[in-house]
Amino acid sequence: MHKTVLFAALMLGVIPASSADREKSETRIYPADSIGTIDANNPHFVLEKDGRILPTDSIGTKIGDSKKQYRIIGDSVHETDAIGTVRQDSSRRIK
């Protein structure tokens, strides 16, 4: 009985920590209109910790095999392929 209670208490402590670590590794970017109202029903993007920008569908699932992927390197945005290889010929400066 004590082992079951100890296991349940341990799992309750581990589950929130693992989801908190996942949330720190990515930032969600939602589209907004001219007055700043966020439309969460439209597809949005995920900015990962390594600089990759991945599109998502309307429910938030990452579309990893999408052709429109980008990576932020320094102060420029580079287009990448589905596996994350940067195409050096297609960079755009951002400020």
C-alpha positions in Angstrom: 0.0 0.0 0.0 2.8 2.4 0.9 4.6 1.7 -2.3 1.5 2.5 -4.4 1.0 5.8 -2.6 4.7 6.7 -3.0 4.6 5.8 -6.7 1.5 7.9 -7.2 3.1 10.9 -5.4 6.3 10.5 -7.4 4.4 10.4 -10.7 2.4 13.5 -9.9 5.7 15.3 -9.3 7.3 14.1 -12.5 4.5 14.7 -15.0 4.3 18.5 -14.5 8.0 18.8 -14.6 8.3 17.0 -17.9 5.6 19.1 -19.6 7.1 22.3 -18.2 10.5 21.4 -19.8 8.7 20.8 -23.1 7.0 24.2 -22.9 10.4 26.0 -22.4 11.8 24.5 -25.5 9.3 26.1 -27.9 7.3 29.3 -28.4 4.1 29.5 -30.2 3.4 32.4 -32.7 -0.2 33.2 -33.4 -1.6 35.4 -36.2 -3.2 38.6 -35.1 -5.3 41.3 -36.8 -4.4 45.0 -36.9 -5.8 45.7 -33.4 -4.0 42.7 -31.9 -6.8 40.2 -31.5 -5.3 36.7 -31.7 -7.0 34.2 -33.9 -6.0 30.8 -32.5 -8.2 28.9 -34.9 -5.9 29.7 -37.9 -2.7 27.8 -38.4 0.2 29.2 -36.4 3.9 28.6 -36.0 6.2 27.1 -33.4 9.6 28.7 -32.7 11.8 26.0 -31.3 14.8 26.6 -29.1 17.3 25.8 -31.9 15.8 28.6 -34.1 13.6 26.4 -36.3 10.2 27.8 -37.3 7.7 25.1 -38.0 4.1 25.6 -39.2 1.3 23.9 -37.3 -2.3 23.1 -38.1 -5.3 24.7 -36.5 -5.2 22.4 -33.5 -1.5 23.0 -32.8 0.1 19.8 -34.2 3.5 20.5 -35.8 3.7 19.8 -39.5 7.3 18.5 -39.6 7.2 17.5 -43.3 6.0 20.8 -44.5 7.9 22.5 -47.4 7.7 25.9 -45.7 10.2 25.7 -42.8 12.6 28.3 -41.7 15.5 28.7 -39.3 16.8 31.9 -37.5 20.6 32.2 -37.7 22.0 35.4 -36.3 19.9 38.2 -37.6 18.7 36.5 -40.8 16.0 33.9 -41.6 17.0 31.0 -43.8 14.6 28.6 -45.6 15.2 24.9 -44.8 14.1 21.6 -46.2 12.0 19.1 -44.3 14.9 17.7 -42.3 16.3 21.1 -41.3 19.1 21.6 -43.8 19.6 25.3 -44.4 19.6 26.6 -48.0 22.2 29.4 -47.9 20.9 31.0 -51.1 17.5 32.0 -49.7 18.2 34.2 -46.7 16.2 37.2 -45.7 17.3 40.0 -43.3 15.1 40.8 -40.4 15.2 43.7 -38.0 
